[in-house]
């Protein structure tokens, strides 16, 4: 399941970064937030940090854009994750 979520997150974040004016952004960001909640419930803060680290590296490597502006979508899951 983790692999599938990682691939889905990469697709969603890549879309958001490449299509910032799209009408689909709200839906994509909502799904990113849902996946963050799933990850947190399954593995806590470590899961969020590990997933974001690997996703960030892949996205930067693939499209040369930093997904860090999407980190706040996971705010509110835990006080330790506040961006």
C-alpha positions as CSV (number, residue, x, y, z in Angstrom):
1,X,0.0,0.0,0.0
2,X,2.8,2.4,0.8
3,X,4.2,2.1,-2.7
4,X,0.8,2.9,-4.2
5,X,0.3,5.9,-2.0
6,X,3.8,7.2,-2.8
7,X,3.1,6.9,-6.5
8,X,-0.3,8.6,-6.1
9,X,1.3,11.5,-4.1
10,X,4.0,11.9,-6.8
11,X,1.4,12.1,-9.5
12,X,-0.8,14.5,-7.5
13,X,2.0,16.8,-6.4
14,X,3.6,16.8,-9.9
15,X,0.2,17.8,-11.3
16,X,-0.2,20.6,-8.8
17,X,3.3,22.0,-9.5
18,X,3.0,21.8,-13.3
19,X,-0.6,23.1,-13.5
20,X,-1.1,25.7,-10.8
21,X,-4.0,27.4,-12.7
22,X,-6.0,24.1,-13.3
23,X,-9.6,23.8,-12.2
24,X,-8.6,20.4,-10.7
25,X,-6.1,21.8,-8.1
26,X,-8.6,21.9,-5.3
27,X,-9.5,18.2,-5.8
28,X,-5.9,17.2,-6.1
29,X,-4.9,19.1,-2.9
30,X,-7.8,17.5,-1.0
31,X,-6.6,14.1,-2.0
32,X,-3.0,15.0,-0.9
33,X,-4.4,16.0,2.5
34,X,-6.4,12.7,2.7
35,X,-3.3,10.7,2.0
36,X,-1.4,12.6,4.6
37,X,-4.0,11.7,7.1
38,X,-3.8,8.0,6.1
39,X,-0.1,8.1,6.4
40,X,-0.2,9.8,9.8
41,X,-2.8,7.4,11.2
42,X,-0.7,4.4,10.0
43,X,2.8,5.6,10.9
44,X,2.8,8.9,12.7
45,X,5.1,11.8,12.2
46,X,7.9,9.5,10.9
47,X,5.7,8.3,8.1
48,X,5.0,11.9,7.0
49,X,8.6,12.9,7.2
50,X,9.8,9.8,5.3
51,X,7.2,10.0,2.6
52,X,7.7,13.7,2.0
53,X,11.5,13.3,1.9
54,X,11.4,10.6,-0.8
55,X,8.7,12.3,-2.8
56,X,10.5,15.6,-2.7
57,X,13.7,14.0,-4.0
58,X,11.9,12.2,-6.8
59,X,9.9,15.2,-7.9
60,X,12.9,17.5,-7.9
61,X,14.8,14.9,-9.9
62,X,12.0,14.4,-12.4
63,X,10.6,17.9,-13.0
64,X,13.1,20.1,-11.2
65,X,10.4,21.7,-9.0
66,X,10.3,21.7,-5.2
67,X,7.0,20.3,-3.7
68,X,7.7,22.0,-0.3
69,X,4.9,24.6,-0.8
70,X,2.5,21.6,-0.6
71,X,3.7,20.6,2.9
72,X,1.1,22.8,4.6
73,X,-1.6,20.5,3.3
74,X,-0.7,18.1,6.1
75,X,-0.8,20.8,8.8
76,X,-3.2,20.0,11.7
77,X,-2.4,16.3,11.8
78,X,0.0,16.8,14.6
79,X,1.6,19.8,16.3
80,X,5.0,18.6,15.1
81,X,4.1,19.1,11.5
82,X,3.5,22.8,11.0
83,X,4.6,24.4,7.8
